[in-house]
C-alpha cells in the first residue's frame, strides 16, 4: 500500500541551448533526442483519452487557481493528453513511478512521439502518486514550490491531464503535461467519461520533507518514502551543459480537512503576530534562502515608514520570504501591509499569500492576499482576512514569485 503521495516535476525549454537543473535531491541531464516510433509506443484506449470527472475537475480548479495570480487558462491538447494517458497507464501496468517511461523516454521524447512536435515550444511535466481526487493532487502540487511554479507559469497554454488506477497498490498515478504553444485540435471542453471509483483507496501519512541546500543523488522509486520535487529545463535538439541552481524547500501536502464555517463563537485574533514586519531588524524572524540574496533583500530606500523595507528585484524564478506563526482553527486572521510595484514586465507572476499548515507542516489551504498584476503609483495598502479551517496548527505569511521580472517593495507587513 502506498502510504505517502509522491511528486516529481520536469520543465523543458526548447528555444535555448543551456540546461538549468533546479534540484532538491539529485541532478538530471538529458541529451538530444531523435523520436523512435516503435509499435505501440503511444497507443492508448479511447476510454483513457476521455477525461473523467476528476481530471476535468482538476483542470477547472487549476484554471481558477491560475486566474487568481493573473495567469491565463490552460486548454486541453489532444497530443499532450495522449502522452499523459500513455504514461499513467504504463506506470500502473508496469509498477513504477518516474518521468522516464518503460521505453527509456523522458517526457520531452514521449510527447514528441505522441504527436506534439513543435520544436519552438516550452514543455513541462508534473507527476504524482497516491492522490485520488483532482482537488487533492492540486493541493499536493501547490504545496511543492517547483510543482506550483510549473502550474502558475504563464508561458504554458496547453495541457494534457491523466490519472490511472493501480489495482495492485490501490493508488492513482497522475500526469500533467504542459506546453507553451497550443496544437491543432485543442479544446477547452474535452469529452468526459464517468469513472467508477475503486473500492480501495490509499492511506497516506503526511510527513514534512526538510529542505537541503546541497543536492544529493536520488532516484524516484515507488516506495513509502516521499520523493522530493525536481525541475529541469533542457533543449530538445542539443546536448546541454548543466548549471546547478540551489533548491527551494519542499513541503508534502496533505488531504484538505473540512473548512470551518463562521459562527458567533469564532475567535478573532488581536495583537501583532509577526516578528519584524517592517524589516527594521533586517531578516530577523523571516525565512529567505541565502541563494536568493541578490534578488530579494532588505533595502534602505524607498520605505513606507522607518528606515528599511524589503525589495524583490531582477529576473529569476522562485524567490520568496516567509514567516510562520502558531494559529488555531476558527480564528479570524488578517494579513496586511504596504507594497510598491515600481516595475513589472509581462512575464512576472507573484503574490502575497496566507498558507494554512497542519501539525505535520502540511498545507491545509492557501489564500492569495495580493497579486502583483500591475505597477503602482507609490505605496499602496493591501489587506485580507480569512477564517482558519479545521486542522490548522500554524499560518505562514509568504511573499513568493514563481517568475520575478521587475521591482517590488514591501513594508510594514502585519498578521493579526
C-alpha positions as CSV (number, residue, x, y, z in Angstrom):
1,X,0.0,0.0,0.0
2,X,1.3,3.5,-0.8
3,X,1.5,5.4,2.5
4,X,2.6,8.8,1.2
5,X,2.0,10.7,-2.1
6,X,4.9,11.1,-4.4
7,X,5.7,14.2,-6.5
8,X,8.1,14.9,-9.3
9,X,8.2,17.7,-11.9
10,X,10.1,18.5,-15.2
11,X,10.2,21.6,-17.3
12,X,11.8,21.7,-20.8
13,X,13.0,24.7,-22.6
14,X,13.1,24.2,-26.4
15,X,14.4,27.6,-27.5
16,X,17.8,27.7,-25.7
17,X,20.9,25.6,-25.8
18,X,21.5,25.6,-22.0
19,X,20.3,23.3,-19.3
20,X,19.3,24.6,-15.8
21,X,18.6,22.0,-13.1
22,X,16.7,23.1,-10.0
23,X,17.0,20.1,-7.7
24,X,16.3,19.1,-4.2
25,X,17.9,15.7,-4.0
26,X,19.8,14.8,-7.2
27,X,20.7,16.0,-10.6
28,X,19.3,15.1,-14.0
29,X,20.7,15.7,-17.5
30,X,19.2,14.9,-20.8
31,X,20.9,14.7,-24.2
32,X,19.4,15.4,-27.6
33,X,16.6,13.2,-28.8
34,X,15.5,11.7,-32.1
35,X,12.0,10.3,-32.0
36,X,11.7,6.5,-32.1
37,X,8.3,5.4,-33.3
38,X,8.2,1.8,-32.1
39,X,5.0,-0.1,-32.5
40,X,2.6,0.7,-29.6
41,X,4.8,3.5,-28.2
42,X,1.8,5.8,-27.9
43,X,-1.2,3.6,-28.2
44,X,-4.0,4.3,-25.7
45,X,-7.6,3.3,-25.4
46,X,-10.5,5.8,-26.2
47,X,-11.6,5.5,-22.5
48,X,-8.1,6.6,-21.4
49,X,-8.2,9.6,-23.7
50,X,-11.6,10.8,-22.5
51,X,-11.3,13.0,-19.4
52,X,-13.1,11.6,-16.3
53,X,-14.8,13.8,-13.8
54,X,-11.8,14.2,-11.5
55,X,-9.4,15.1,-14.4
56,X,-11.9,17.7,-15.6
57,X,-12.3,19.0,-12.0
58,X,-8.6,19.3,-11.7
59,X,-8.4,21.4,-15.0
60,X,-11.2,23.6,-13.8
61,X,-9.7,24.2,-10.4
62,X,-6.3,24.7,-11.9
63,X,-7.5,27.4,-14.2
64,X,-9.3,29.1,-11.3
65,X,-6.1,29.0,-9.4
66,X,-4.1,30.4,-12.3
67,X,-6.6,33.3,-12.7
68,X,-6.1,34.3,-9.0
69,X,-2.5,35.1,-10.0
70,X,-3.3,36.8,-13.2
71,X,-2.3,33.8,-15.4
72,X,-4.4,32.7,-18.4
73,X,-6.2,29.3,-18.6
74,X,-4.8,26.1,-20.0
75,X,-6.6,24.4,-22.9
76,X,-6.6,20.7,-23.5
77,X,-4.2,19.5,-26.1
78,X,-5.1,16.1,-27.7
79,X,-1.4,15.1,-28.2
80,X,-0.4,16.1,-24.7
81,X,-3.5,14.2,-23.4
82,X,-2.4,11.1,-25.3
83,X,1.1,11.4,-23.9
84,X,-0.2,11.8,-20.3
85,X,-2.6,8.9,-20.7
86,X,0.0,6.6,-22.2
87,X,2.4,7.4,-19.3
88,X,-0.1,6.9,-16.4
89,X,-1.3,3.6,-18.0
90,X,2.3,2.4,-18.5
91,X,3.2,3.3,-14.8
92,X,0.4,1.4,-13.3
93,X,0.7,-1.6,-15.7
94,X,4.5,-2.0,-15.1
95,X,4.6,-0.9,-11.5
96,X,6.9,2.1,-11.5
97,X,6.8,5.9,-10.9
98,X,9.2,8.2,-12.8
99,X,9.4,10.8,-15.6
100,X,11.3,8.2,-17.6
101,X,9.0,5.6,-19.1
102,X,9.5,1.9,-19.7
103,X,10.8,2.6,-23.2
104,X,13.5,4.9,-21.8
105,X,11.9,8.2,-22.9
106,X,11.7,11.3,-20.9
107,X,8.6,13.5,-21.1
108,X,10.0,15.6,-24.0
109,X,10.6,12.4,-26.0
110,X,7.3,10.9,-25.1
111,X,5.2,14.0,-26.0
112,X,7.1,14.2,-29.3
113,X,6.3,10.5,-30.1
114,X,2.7,11.1,-29.2
115,X,2.4,13.9,-31.8
116,X,3.4,17.2,-30.1
117,X,6.2,18.1,-32.5
118,X,6.5,21.9,-32.2
119,X,10.3,22.4,-31.6
120,X,9.8,26.1,-30.6
121,X,7.6,25.3,-27.6
122,X,8.5,25.0,-24.0
123,X,7.2,21.8,-22.4
124,X,6.9,20.7,-18.8
125,X,5.5,17.8,-16.7
126,X,4.2,17.2,-13.1
127,X,3.8,13.7,-11.8
128,X,2.1,12.4,-8.6
129,X,1.3,9.1,-7.0
130,X,-1.2,8.4,-4.2
131,X,-3.7,11.2,-4.7
132,X,-7.3,10.2,-5.6
133,X,-9.2,13.4,-6.5
134,X,-8.4,16.4,-8.6
135,X,-8.6,18.7,-5.6
136,X,-6.1,16.5,-3.7
137,X,-3.5,16.5,-6.4
138,X,-3.9,20.2,-7.0
139,X,-3.2,20.8,-3.2
140,X,-0.3,18.4,-3.4
141,X,1.4,20.2,-6.3
142,X,0.5,23.6,-4.8
143,X,2.4,22.7,-1.7
144,X,5.6,22.0,-3.6
145,X,7.4,25.1,-4.9
146,X,8.7,23.6,-8.1
147,X,5.3,21.9,-9.0
148,X,3.5,25.1,-8.1
149,X,5.7,27.2,-10.2
150,X,5.0,25.0,-13.2
151,X,1.2,25.3,-12.7
152,X,1.4,29.1,-12.4
153,X,3.8,29.6,-15.3
154,X,2.1,32.0,-17.7
155,X,4.0,30.8,-20.8
156,X,2.1,27.5,-20.7
157,X,-1.2,27.5,-22.6
158,X,-1.8,23.8,-23.5
159,X,-2.2,20.8,-21.2
160,X,-2.7,17.1,-21.1
161,X,-4.1,15.5,-17.9
162,X,-4.5,11.9,-17.0
163,X,-4.8,9.6,-14.0
164,X,-4.8,5.8,-13.9
165,X,-5.6,3.4,-11.1
166,X,-3.2,0.7,-9.9
167,X,-5.2,-2.3,-8.6
168,X,-2.1,-3.9,-7.0
169,X,-1.3,-0.9,-4.8
170,X,-4.7,0.8,-4.6
171,X,-3.2,4.1,-5.7
172,X,-3.8,6.6,-8.5
173,X,-1.0,7.9,-10.7
174,X,-1.3,11.4,-12.2
175,X,0.5,13.2,-15.1
176,X,0.1,16.8,-16.1
177,X,1.9,17.6,-19.4
178,X,2.0,21.3,-20.5
179,X,3.4,23.3,-23.4
180,X,3.7,26.9,-24.5
181,X,2.0,26.6,-27.9
182,X,-1.5,25.2,-28.5
183,X,-1.5,22.5,-31.1
184,X,-4.3,21.7,-33.6
185,X,-7.5,20.2,-32.2
186,X,-7.1,21.7,-28.7
187,X,-10.3,22.3,-26.8
188,X,-11.3,23.8,-23.5
189,X,-14.3,21.4,-23.3
190,X,-12.9,17.9,-23.8
191,X,-15.1,14.7,-23.9
192,X,-15.7,13.4,-20.5
193,X,-16.1,9.8,-19.2
194,X,-17.7,8.6,-16.0
195,X,-15.3,6.8,-13.8
196,X,-16.4,4.2,-11.2
197,X,-14.3,4.8,-8.1
198,X,-12.3,1.8,-7.0
199,X,-13.3,0.2,-3.7
200,X,-9.8,0.6,-2.3
201,X,-8.1,3.9,-1.7
202,X,-4.6,4.5,-0.5
203,X,-3.9,5.5,3.1
204,X,-1.5,8.4,3.3
205,X,0.5,9.6,6.3
206,X,1.7,13.2,5.9
207,X,5.4,13.9,6.6
208,X,7.5,17.0,6.2
209,X,10.5,16.9,3.8
210,X,13.2,19.2,5.1
211,X,15.0,21.4,2.6
212,X,18.5,20.7,1.6
213,X,20.9,23.2,0.2
214,X,23.3,20.5,-1.0
215,X,21.9,18.3,-3.8
216,X,22.3,14.6,-3.0
217,X,21.9,11.9,-5.8
218,X,18.5,10.3,-5.7
219,X,16.2,8.2,-7.9
220,X,12.4,8.3,-7.7
221,X,11.2,4.9,-6.7
222,X,7.9,3.5,-5.8
223,X,8.3,3.3,-2.1
224,X,6.7,4.7,1.0
225,X,9.3,7.4,1.1
226,X,8.3,10.8,-0.2
227,X,10.2,11.8,-3.4
228,X,11.1,15.5,-3.4
229,X,10.2,17.6,-6.4
230,X,12.7,18.2,-9.2
231,X,12.6,20.7,-12.0
232,X,14.7,20.5,-15.1
233,X,15.0,22.7,-18.2
234,X,16.5,21.1,-21.3
235,X,16.5,21.8,-25.1
236,X,15.0,19.1,-27.3
237,X,17.7,19.1,-30.0
238,X,21.1,19.7,-28.4
239,X,23.4,18.2,-25.9
240,X,23.1,20.6,-22.9
241,X,25.6,21.8,-20.3
242,X,24.3,21.6,-16.7
243,X,24.2,24.6,-14.5
244,X,23.1,24.0,-10.9
245,X,20.7,26.3,-9.0
246,X,20.1,25.9,-5.3
247,X,16.8,24.4,-4.5
248,X,13.7,25.8,-2.7
249,X,12.2,24.0,0.3
250,X,9.6,21.3,-0.5
251,X,6.6,20.6,1.7
252,X,4.5,17.5,1.4
253,X,0.8,18.4,1.1
254,X,-1.9,16.6,3.0
255,X,-5.6,15.9,2.4
256,X,-7.6,19.1,2.9
257,X,-9.9,18.8,6.0
258,X,-13.3,20.3,6.1
259,X,-13.3,24.1,6.1
260,X,-14.6,25.7,9.3
261,X,-17.7,27.9,8.9
262,X,-18.0,31.3,10.5
263,X,-20.1,31.2,13.7
264,X,-20.8,33.7,16.5
265,X,-18.1,31.9,18.6
266,X,-15.3,32.3,16.0
267,X,-12.1,33.6,17.6
268,X,-10.9,37.0,16.2
269,X,-7.2,37.4,16.8
270,X,-5.8,40.6,18.3
271,X,-2.2,41.8,18.6
272,X,0.6,41.5,16.2
273,X,1.8,38.0,15.4
274,X,4.7,38.8,13.0
275,X,8.2,39.4,14.2
276,X,9.9,42.4,12.5
277,X,7.2,43.1,10.0
278,X,8.9,46.4,9.0
279,X,12.3,44.8,8.4
280,X,13.9,47.3,10.8
281,X,16.0,44.3,12.2
282,X,17.0,43.0,8.8
283,X,15.8,39.5,8.1
284,X,15.2,38.6,11.8
285,X,12.1,36.4,12.0
286,X,12.0,35.8,8.3
287,X,12.9,32.8,6.2
288,X,14.7,33.9,3.0
289,X,17.2,31.4,1.5
290,X,20.6,32.8,1.1
291,X,20.8,31.9,-2.6
292,X,18.0,34.5,-3.3
293,X,20.0,37.3,-1.7
294,X,20.8,39.0,-4.9
295,X,17.2,39.3,-5.9
296,X,15.4,39.5,-2.5
297,X,16.8,41.6,0.4
298,X,16.4,44.4,2.8
299,X,17.0,48.0,1.4
300,X,17.1,51.5,2.9
301,X,15.0,53.2,0.2
302,X,12.2,53.6,-0.6
303,X,10.4,52.9,2.7
304,X,6.8,53.3,3.8
305,X,7.8,54.0,7.4
306,X,11.0,53.6,9.3
307,X,14.5,53.2,7.8
308,X,14.2,49.9,5.9
309,X,11.9,47.9,3.5
310,X,12.1,44.6,1.6
311,X,12.9,44.6,-2.1
312,X,12.4,41.9,-4.9
313,X,14.3,42.9,-8.0
314,X,15.6,41.3,-11.2
315,X,14.6,38.4,-13.4
316,X,14.6,35.0,-11.8
317,X,12.3,32.1,-10.7
318,X,11.1,31.3,-7.2
319,X,12.4,34.0,-4.8
320,X,10.4,34.3,-1.6
321,X,10.3,35.4,2.0
322,X,8.0,33.8,4.6
323,X,7.3,33.7,8.4
324,X,5.3,31.0,10.3
325,X,3.3,31.7,13.5
326,X,1.1,29.4,15.6
327,X,-2.7,29.5,15.0
328,X,-5.8,27.6,15.7
329,X,-9.0,26.5,13.8
330,X,-11.8,29.1,13.9
331,X,-9.6,32.1,14.4
332,X,-10.0,35.0,12.0
333,X,-6.6,36.1,10.7
334,X,-6.0,39.4,8.9
335,X,-2.9,39.9,6.8
336,X,-2.0,43.4,5.7
337,X,0.9,45.6,4.6
338,X,2.1,48.1,2.1
339,X,3.5,47.4,-1.4
340,X,5.1,49.4,-4.2
341,X,5.4,47.8,-7.6
342,X,8.0,50.0,-9.3
343,X,8.5,47.9,-12.4
344,X,6.7,44.9,-13.9
345,X,7.3,43.0,-17.1
346,X,4.6,40.8,-18.7
347,X,6.2,37.5,-17.6
348,X,6.1,38.4,-13.8
349,X,3.8,36.4,-11.5
350,X,3.8,36.6,-7.8
351,X,1.6,37.1,-4.7
352,X,1.3,37.7,-1.0
353,X,-0.2,34.5,0.4
354,X,-1.6,33.2,3.7
355,X,-0.7,29.5,3.9
356,X,-2.5,27.4,6.5
357,X,-0.5,24.5,7.9
358,X,-1.4,21.5,10.0
359,X,0.5,19.9,12.8
360,X,2.7,17.9,10.3
361,X,3.6,21.1,8.4
362,X,1.4,20.0,5.5
363,X,-0.6,22.6,3.5
364,X,-4.3,22.8,4.5
365,X,-5.1,25.8,2.4
366,X,-3.5,28.7,0.6
367,X,-5.3,32.1,0.4
368,X,-4.0,34.8,-2.1
369,X,-4.0,38.2,-0.3
370,X,-2.4,40.4,-3.0
371,X,-1.3,39.7,-6.6
372,X,1.4,41.8,-8.3
373,X,-0.5,42.2,-11.6
374,X,0.3,45.8,-12.3
375,X,2.6,48.7,-11.3
376,X,1.5,51.0,-8.6
377,X,1.8,54.8,-8.1
378,X,3.9,54.8,-5.0
379,X,3.0,52.8,-1.9
380,X,-0.5,51.2,-1.7
381,X,-2.0,49.1,1.1
382,X,-3.3,45.6,0.9
383,X,-5.4,43.5,3.4
384,X,-7.2,40.2,3.5
385,X,-8.9,38.2,6.3
386,X,-9.7,34.5,6.5
387,X,-11.4,32.2,9.0
388,X,-8.9,29.4,9.7
389,X,-10.3,25.9,8.8
390,X,-10.3,22.7,10.8
391,X,-6.8,21.2,11.1
392,X,-5.0,24.5,11.5
393,X,-1.8,24.4,13.6
394,X,0.0,27.4,12.1
395,X,-0.2,30.1,9.4
396,X,2.6,31.3,7.1
397,X,2.7,34.7,5.6
398,X,4.5,34.2,2.3
399,X,5.6,36.6,-0.5
400,X,6.6,34.5,-3.5
401,X,7.3,35.0,-7.2
402,X,7.1,31.9,-9.4
403,X,8.5,34.3,-12.0
404,X,10.1,37.6,-10.9
405,X,10.6,40.1,-13.6
406,X,10.6,43.6,-12.2
407,X,11.0,45.5,-8.9
408,X,8.6,45.2,-5.9
409,X,9.0,46.8,-2.4
410,X,7.2,45.7,0.7
411,X,7.0,47.3,4.2
412,X,5.0,47.2,7.4
413,X,3.7,43.7,7.0
414,X,1.3,42.6,9.7
415,X,-0.6,39.4,10.8
416,X,-3.2,39.8,13.4
